[in-house]
């Protein structure tokens, strides 16, 4: 899941507008920000597979240091601790972070370990079972969250036109036909894995920061 994570962040922020945006919008992508870095460093491992749909084109061979259940809980706690000066903000930061693992579970193909190097793996596997249909499902899931967010933000007189446009463009960019991951998967190793890691890292860091800035800009309009 990709755009769905960002849509979850927008929905959480819309429901709790007093919570700062950054802990939420970077929180929902924190596990993948870590994952991207670890893939680049060769600690996590992915394997190019052009048959691995609908838009990833890589098998997630070993992502236990951030996407196992134990590490997802631990990293959610770490993310929350960054904001420990305010207990409420820390709570929402941690919840936003762990929402990533919860949203990944229906999509991933049994590559979510119980803990690092565990034999037990989880994931309902909609990517494998539905193929392109899982991308469509993610689109409708994200759309529902965007509509929910629009309604909540409207009450605060906050426009999310630009964040919505960003999510829509990102959704179609990471489609079965346009996904940059497909091009990365055609590269020789280790470049294929490195490029994959960079895409994962930047795909959550920069949109999270941009959406944070866009919402902050809207909020300032009503505080001046």
Rosetta blueprint (number, residue, H / E / L):
1 X L
2 X L
3 X H
4 X H
5 X H
6 X H
7 X H
8 X H
9 X H
10 X H
11 X H
12 X H
13 X H
14 X H
15 X H
16 X L
17 X L
18 X L
19 X L
20 X L
21 X H
22 X H
23 X H
24 X H
25 X H
26 X L
27 X H
28 X H
29 X H
30 X H
31 X H
32 X H
33 X H
34 X H
35 X H
36 X H
37 X H
38 X H
39 X H
40 X H
41 X L
42 X L
43 X L
44 X L
45 X E
46 X E
47 X E
48 X E
49 X L
50 X L
51 X L
52 X L
53 X L
54 X L
55 X L
56 X L
57 X L
58 X E
59 X E
60 X E
61 X E
62 X E
63 X L
64 X H
65 X H
66 X H
67 X H
68 X L
69 X H
70 X H
71 X H
72 X H
73 X H
74 X H
75 X H
76 X H
77 X H
78 X H
79 X H
80 X H
81 X H
82 X L
83 X L
84 X L
85 X L
86 X L
87 X H
88 X H
89 X H
90 X H
91 X H
92 X H
93 X H
94 X H
95 X H
96 X H
97 X H
98 X H
99 X H
100 X H
101 X H
102 X H
103 X H
104 X H
105 X H
106 X L
107 X L
108 X L
109 X L
110 X L
111 X L
112 X E
113 X E
114 X L
115 X L
116 X L
117 X L
118 X L
119 X L
120 X L
121 X E
122 X E
123 X L
124 X L
125 X L
126 X H
127 X H
128 X H
129 X H
130 X H
131 X L
132 X H
133 X H
134 X H
135 X H
136 X H
137 X H
138 X H
139 X H
140 X H
141 X H
142 X H
143 X H
144 X H
145 X H
146 X H
147 X H
148 X H
149 X H
150 X H
151 X H
152 X H
153 X H
154 X H
155 X H
156 X L
157 X L
158 X L
159 X L
160 X L
161 X H
162 X H
163 X H
164 X H
165 X H
166 X H
167 X H
168 X H
169 X H
170 X H
171 X H
172 X H
173 X H
174 X L
175 X L
176 X L
177 X L
178 X L
179 X L
180 X H
181 X H
182 X H
183 X H
184 X H
185 X H
186 X L
187 X L
188 X L
189 X L
190 X L
191 X H
192 X H
193 X H
194 X H
195 X H
196 X H
197 X H
198 X H
199 X H
200 X H
201 X H
202 X H
203 X H
204 X H
205 X H
206 X H
207 X H
208 X H
209 X H
210 X H
211 X H
212 X H
213 X H
214 X H
215 X H
216 X H
217 X H
218 X H
219 X H
220 X H
221 X H
222 X L
223 X L
224 X L
